[in-house]
Amino acid sequence: MSILDGILKNIGGAPDDVVNLAKQIGIDPAMAEQAIAALGKTHQLDGDTVTLAAEKTGISPDVLNQIVTSIGGEGSLTQFAAMLDRDGDGNPIDDIMDMAKGLLGKS
């Protein structure tokens, strides 16, 4: 189970995992993971979350909007971003990198 799967399970109304979300929207699970991570990061920035995520990933805003809707809307992105930002510094990227290192057995 990926980190994103665990987070999705904690968001009410969201698909149980990334694979199910990807199937629901009709995209590859890797693209879904990339989109969710980008949405979580850009949600904390000034500007439109979907537009910023589309600019960073090249994923269509239509696909990103479908993901936002599927996981429960903007409110769920706030919850998702908070779950990713474990140390509460407003930047989830350092926390995601630490989680990835932990999964890869690096310190």
FENGI-V723455 format. One record per residue. D_FIRST is the distance of its C-alpha to the first C-alpha in whole Angstrom. Layout:
D_FIRST / D_FIRST
This chain:
0 / 4 / 7 / 8 / 6 / 7 / 10 / 11 / 11 / 13 / 16 / 18 / 19 / 16 / 14 / 11 / 8 / 9 / 10 / 13 / 14 / 15 / 17 / 18 / 20 / 20 / 19 / 17 / 13 / 14 / 17 / 15 / 12 / 16 / 18 / 15 / 16 / 19 / 20 / 19 / 21 / 24 / 24 / 25 / 28 / 32 / 32 / 30 / 26 / 26 / 29 / 28 / 24 / 26 / 28 / 26 / 23 / 26 / 24 / 26 / 27 / 27 / 23 / 22 / 24 / 23 / 19 / 21 / 23 / 19 / 18 / 21 / 23 / 24 / 24 / 20 / 20 / 22 / 19 / 17 / 19 / 20 / 16 / 16 / 19 / 19 / 22 / 24 / 26 / 25 / 23 / 20 / 20 / 21 / 18 / 15 / 17 / 17 / 13 / 13 / 16 / 14 / 11 / 14 / 16 / 19 / 21
